Amino acid sequence: MKVHDLTPAPGSRRRRKRVARGIGGRGGKTAGRGMKGQKARSKVPVGFEGGQLPLQQRIPKLRGFTNPFRVEYAVVNLDSLELSGDTEITPASLRAKGLVHKHGLVKVLGRGEISRAVNVSAHAFSKSAERAITEAGGTVSVLPKPFAVRPPARGNAHTNR
């Protein structure tokens, strides 16, 4: 068998129906569009509902939601603490070295290793980071968060009641 012998399976390809070619053809006169009306005369946009606001525009454009109570941390890993060279590590010292952002809470994560005793103060620690620091002879102190339970939802504060 050669390439020029290949043909599609019988019945798998049908010819396009040619309409509006006169009354001798199968789709003559109205060409499958019925009698009168908007759909017989011109193109109607997909989703057009006769001037009524289309369903596509009526439904809300929600894709999930944004949690207003989310607490975001600036993260720092153990390998960064190892390279810093300090024995007393606080969020202020990390910000001074440029290891975390200027604002926000600091969380220490456990990537890398730490080989010396360091005293680390941060707002949160992963379990692996806490274990690695204490095994190296250091101490871990969790700083209080600037809010009691969780931050208030933005935009939902009622000032005048």
C-alpha positions in Angstrom: 0.0 0.0 0.0 1.2 3.4 -0.9 0.3 6.9 0.3 -1.7 7.6 -2.9 -3.8 4.5 -2.2 -5.1 5.8 1.2 -8.7 6.8 1.3 -11.1 7.6 4.2 -13.4 4.8 5.4 -16.6 4.7 3.5 -19.3 6.8 5.1 -16.9 8.8 7.3 -16.8 11.9 5.1 -20.1 13.4 3.8 -20.4 16.3 1.4 -21.4 19.6 2.6 -25.1 20.4 2.1 -25.3 23.2 -0.5 -28.4 25.3 0.2 -30.0 28.3 -1.6 -29.2 27.1 -5.1 -32.7 27.2 -6.6 -35.8 25.0 -6.4 -34.0 22.1 -8.2 -31.7 21.5 -5.2 -32.7 20.1 -1.8 -32.4 23.3 0.0 -34.0 25.7 -2.3 -36.2 28.8 -1.7 -35.9 29.5 2.0 -32.8 27.4 2.4 -33.8 25.8 5.7 -34.5 29.2 7.3 -38.3 28.9 7.5 -40.6 31.6 6.4 -40.1 35.1 7.8 -38.5 36.8 10.8 -35.2 37.9 12.1 -33.5 34.5 11.7 -34.6 34.2 8.1 -33.3 37.7 7.1 -29.9 38.2 8.6 -27.3 36.9 11.0 -28.3 36.8 14.7 -25.5 37.0 17.2 -24.8 33.9 19.2 -26.6 34.2 22.6 -28.9 37.0 21.4 -32.2 36.9 23.3 -34.3 39.4 21.5 -33.0 42.4 23.4 -33.4 40.8 26.8 -30.1 40.8 28.7 -28.5 37.5 27.7 -27.9 34.8 30.2 -24.2 35.1 29.6 -24.3 38.6 31.0 -27.0 38.0 33.7 -25.0 35.4 35.6 -22.3 36.7 38.0 -18.6 36.4 37.0 -17.5 34.7 40.1 -14.5 32.5 40.1 -14.0 31.3 43.7 -13.6 34.0 46.3 -10.8 35.9 48.1 -10.6 35.1 51.8 -10.6 38.5 53.7 -9.1 36.8 56.8 -6.0 35.4 55.0 -2.8 35.8 57.0 0.2 36.2 54.7 3.7 35.6 55.9 7.1 36.7 54.5 9.0 33.4 54.6 12.7 32.8 55.3 14.4 29.4 55.2 17.0 27.8 57.5 19.7 28.1 54.8 19.2 31.9 54.8 19.6 32.0 58.5 22.8 29.9 58.3 24.2 32.4 55.8 23.2 35.5 57.8 25.9 34.8 60.5 23.9 36.3 63.4 23.2 34.5 66.6 20.2 36.6 67.5 17.7 36.7 64.6 14.6 38.9 64.7 12.2 40.2 62.0 14.0 43.5 62.3 17.4 42.0 61.6 16.1 40.0 58.7 14.5 43.2 57.2 17.8 45.0 57.7 19.6 42.3 55.7 16.9 42.3 53.0 15.9 38.7 53.6 12.2 39.5 54.1 9.8 42.3 53.0 9.5 45.6 54.8 6.1 44.8 56.2 4.1 41.8 57.4 4.6 38.8 59.6 7.7 36.5 59.3 7.6 32.7 59.2 10.6 30.4 59.3 10.5 27.3 57.0 12.7 24.2 57.2 14.5 24.2 53.9 18.2 23.7 54.3 20.2 23.0 57.5 21.5 25.0 60.4 24.7 23.9 62.1 25.1 26.5 64.9 23.0 27.6 67.9 20.9 30.6 67.1 18.1 32.4 68.9 15.3 33.0 66.4 12.2 35.2 67.0 9.5 35.1 64.4 5.7 35.1 64.1 5.5 31.5 63.0 7.6 28.4 62.5 7.2 25.2 60.5 7.6 22.1 62.6 10.7 21.0 60.7 12.3 24.4 61.2 11.5 24.5 64.9 13.0 21.0 65.3 16.1 21.8 63.4 16.8 25.0 65.4 16.3 23.3 68.7 18.5 20.3 67.7 21.3 22.6 66.8 21.2 24.1 70.3 19.2 27.2 69.5 16.0 28.6 70.9 12.7 29.5 69.2 10.4 32.3 70.4 7.0 32.9 68.7 6.2 36.6 68.6 2.6 37.7 69.2 0.6 38.6 66.1 -0.6 42.2 65.8 -4.2 41.1 65.8 -6.1 39.2 68.5 -7.7 36.3 66.6 -7.7 37.3 63.0 -7.7 40.6 61.1 -11.0 42.3 60.4 -12.5 41.9 57.0 -11.6 44.8 54.7 -14.6 46.7 53.5 -16.9 45.2 56.1 -16.2 47.5 59.0 -19.2 49.4 60.2 -18.2 52.7 61.7 -21.5 54.5 62.1 -24.3 52.4 63.6 
